[in-house]
């Protein structure tokens, strides 16, 4: 899974300059980063995990008085050793003063290997809060982001520092 995530991130970085010539953005963002585990996940596997994911813009709109925003669908993978999670979320992102702010909620497909031949899988409530900054370089929109990924299972909750590209 980690090798596949790294491959997707590498392909995105290589393909982004070619896609920069299109006049209409596709609304797709891909990201990779460093996940800082908390709770039992941190105790069992250490704090430094890998994260990879994408976000697909669905429609423009306002939410709770926030203007200049959009709704999106996202999926991520983060894990290390015997712990992993795949949160699938519905998000709202608003932009203000060069930064963007995002909140989202949905479900997460958590997994933990509990022995050589046994595992523990769960379907949990997941949510996220994030703040980020777009960095426009030569037509490509790169971004950096700080994100909190919450989970009803504390072993799969934590912070992430992310970088990515928007198409």
C-alpha angles and dihedrals in degrees: 000000000000092000090051091049092050090049092052092049092048093049090050092053091049096044097044096083091053092050093049090082093067114101096213118059115225094221092237122132126183124194144180132186155134118299119203107207123212134198122006092349090061092045093050103039107014129256102277114082134157125250130194129170151134140233127207118201111227108179144338117254150125128261130190091348095310112132130196094042144120142210120238146176119231140182128187138178123211130164151119132206110331096353128078139150136191110198115195108195144177108220143189119209125191127187127215134161095350095310132093129215125200139188127182144168137193142107133314130207103217125190136185128177105224098180143348093290104012134077141178117225125180143177107224140176109259133186139172141205120192145168124197148166128225116225111199111203120173096329095316118109109218120177142193122207143180113211138180113210111199126196134180084233104068093206088069099046126098151113129288136198108206141184127189152145132252121216 
